[in-house]
Amino acid sequence: MNVIGQRIKKLREEKGITQDSMAIQLDVTQSNYGRLEKDDRRLNVVKLLKIVRILDVNIMYLFNEVLGEDHAQSTGLSNTNKEVYDILIESLRAEIQHLKDEVNFLRVIVRS
């Protein structure tokens, strides 16, 4: 279930921001941005931080379950939040590995 993407889309629409505008501000294509709203595994920390800045929203809103006003908020990680947390951690690991690979490639080029 794409909880974060749904919340981003809802906030974007409430603020009257188009997908094109979001894409330009995130430096991605509109179709790439559209896929991001449909599949939160495409999110990485850098994009997520830009999105919360653009939408002027507390990042915790994207991670916490939306509860009715008469419900108390839970302090632990829900299953949904754990899934999102795991997705972000995996995204960071992949990004770190990609950067390591780039550095190693550049070292080989410089030595040549």
C-alpha positions in Angstrom: 0.0 0.0 0.0 1.4 3.4 -1.0 0.6 5.4 2.1 3.3 8.2 1.6 2.5 8.7 -2.1 -1.2 9.0 -1.3 -0.5 11.6 1.4 1.8 13.5 -0.9 -0.8 13.5 -3.7 -3.5 14.7 -1.3 -1.4 17.5 0.1 -0.3 18.6 -3.4 -3.9 18.7 -4.7 -5.1 20.6 -1.6 -2.4 23.2 -2.2 -3.3 23.4 -5.9 0.1 22.3 -7.0 0.3 20.4 -10.3 2.4 17.3 -10.9 4.3 19.3 -13.5 5.2 21.9 -10.9 6.3 19.3 -8.4 8.4 17.6 -11.1 10.2 20.8 -12.0 11.0 21.6 -8.4 12.3 18.0 -7.8 14.2 18.0 -11.1 12.4 15.0 -12.5 10.0 14.4 -15.4 6.3 14.7 -14.8 5.8 11.0 -15.6 8.6 10.1 -13.1 6.9 12.3 -10.5 3.5 10.6 -11.2 5.1 7.2 -10.6 6.5 8.5 -7.3 3.0 9.2 -6.1 1.9 5.7 -7.1 4.9 3.8 -5.8 6.6 5.2 -2.6 9.5 2.8 -3.1 10.7 5.3 -5.7 11.2 7.9 -2.9 14.6 8.6 -1.5 15.5 10.8 1.4 16.6 13.7 -0.7 13.3 13.7 -2.7 11.3 13.3 0.4 13.0 16.3 2.1 12.4 18.4 -1.0 8.7 17.4 -1.1 8.0 18.3 2.6 9.7 21.6 2.0 7.6 22.3 -1.2 4.4 21.2 0.5 5.3 22.9 3.7 4.3 19.9 5.9 5.8 18.2 8.9 7.6 15.1 7.7 6.0 13.1 10.5 2.6 13.6 8.9 3.8 11.4 6.0 4.9 8.7 8.3 2.2 8.7 11.1 -1.1 6.9 10.5 -3.9 9.4 10.0 -6.2 9.0 12.9 -9.6 10.5 13.7 -9.7 13.4 16.1 -11.1 11.2 18.8 -8.3 8.6 18.6 -5.1 8.8 20.6 -1.9 8.6 18.6 0.2 5.6 19.1 3.9 6.2 20.1 5.2 3.0 18.5 5.8 2.2 14.9 2.7 0.8 13.2 3.1 -1.9 10.5 2.6 0.7 7.8 5.2 3.0 9.4 7.6 0.2 9.7 7.2 -0.6 6.0 7.8 3.0 5.1 10.8 3.2 7.4 12.2 0.0 5.8 11.7 1.5 2.3 13.6 4.6 3.2 16.4 2.7 4.8 16.7 0.5 1.7 16.7 3.6 -0.5 19.5 5.1 1.5 21.5 1.9 1.4 21.1 1.8 -2.4 22.0 5.5 -2.7 25.2 5.0 -0.6 26.2 1.9 -2.7 25.6 3.9 -5.9 27.8 6.7 -4.7 30.5 4.2 -3.6 30.4 2.7 -7.1 30.7 6.1 -8.7 33.7 7.0 -6.5 35.4 3.7 -7.4 34.8 4.3 -11.1 36.2 7.8 -10.9 39.3 6.6 -9.1 39.9 4.1 -11.9 39.5 6.8 -14.5 41.9 9.2 -12.7 44.5 6.5 -12.3 44.4 5.7 -16.1 
